[in-house]
Amino acid sequence: GSAAAELIAMLTFPHALKIYLAVEPVDMRAQFNGRWAYAEQKLREDPRSGALFAFTNKDRNRRKLLYWADTGVWVFAKRLEKGRFNWPVGRDATKLALTAPALTMLLAGIDLKDGCKKAWYEG
């Protein structure tokens, strides 16, 4: 398989992991503190809760994931050289709860809106 598919396979998320996708685009220049503050203030979630937070920018060509792991916070980032990421829209204007398989599909470039029933990928 491709290197990208292998990397996504390495990022295996436990089924019980809480995942929150920020529906609104965010400024990707912000790093750890910016994503942390967004999770607390806009999404109204505690970043230390063990949840994973997913963000995109206005052009949908960048993604960042924020995750607290015991001793510190991780920020994973990806920038597309061409094209745009798919980004679902939820009933809540601020965040969307996803299942671990749905996040894996989203990171792999699968359009959740057209590829799955909404009831399946919304947590």
N, C-alpha and C positions, 0 to 999 in steps of 0.2 A: 504494500500500500504506500501511499504518499507519506511524506514526513509530517504533513499537517494532520492527516488521519491518525498517525501513530501518536502524535502529541495529544490530540483530543482524547484518544483512548487512555493515555496516561492520566488525564484529568478526570478520574472516575469519582463521581459524587455519590455519597451514601443516600439511599432512598429517603431516609428520615431527615436529611438536611433541609433546613428552611432556606428558601431562596426568594429574594425580593428583587424584582426588576424595576428600575426607575423608568417610568413611562415617559417623562419629560426629558428632552436632551439636556446634557450638562456640559459645562466648560471643561474640556479635557486637560487643560493646563494645570488644574489642581491635582495634587498628588494625594498622599496619605491623609493629611489633615482636611483637605477639601472634600474628599469622598466621605470621610468620617463624619464631618459636620453635616453633609447632605443627608446621610443615613439617619442621623439623630434629628435634625431640624425639619427636613422636608418629608422624609419617609416615616418619621416618628417611630423609629426602631433603634434598639440598642446594638451598636456594632459588636459589642463583646458578648452578645447572646449566642454566638456560634452560628449565626446565619451568614449566608453569602449574599452579597449585593452586586447587581449588574447594572452598568451604566453605558450609555452611548452619547455621541455628540449630535449636533443638529444635522450634519451631513451624513450621518450614519456610516461613516467610514472608519470610526474608531470605537473600541470597546474597552472598558475597564471592569475588573472584578475586584471587590474588596472582601477580605476574609480575615477574621481574628483567629489566631491559633496560639493558644496558651501563653506564649511569651512575647507576642507581637503581632502586628498586622501585615498581611500580604496584600499587594496590589499587582494584579496581572493585567497586562495591556496588550492590545493588538491594533495595528493600523493596516488598513487595506491599501494596496498600491493602486488598485482599480476597483470599481464597483462600489456597492453599498451593502451593508448588513440589513437583514430583515429584522424588524423590531415590532413585536406585538403590542396592541393597545388593549388595556383592560377596562373593566367597568369603573374602577377607581381612577381618577384623573392623575394620581400621584404614583402609585405602585401597583405591581401585579405580582402575586405569589405564583411561583412556578414549581413544578416537580423537578427532581434531579434528571430524569430522562428528557424532559422538555428543554432544560438548560443545555444538556449535551447536544440535542438536536439543533438548538439555536446557535450554539458555538460552531457547529459543523456546517452552518449556512442553510439549514432547512427552514423554509417559511412555515412557521407554525400555523398561521391563519389558513393557508391553503392545504397544508399537509396533514392537519389533525383537527379533530373536533375541539371547539373551544372548551367544553366541559372537561376534556381530558387533560389539557395542559395548564389550566388554571388550578391553583391549589386551593 
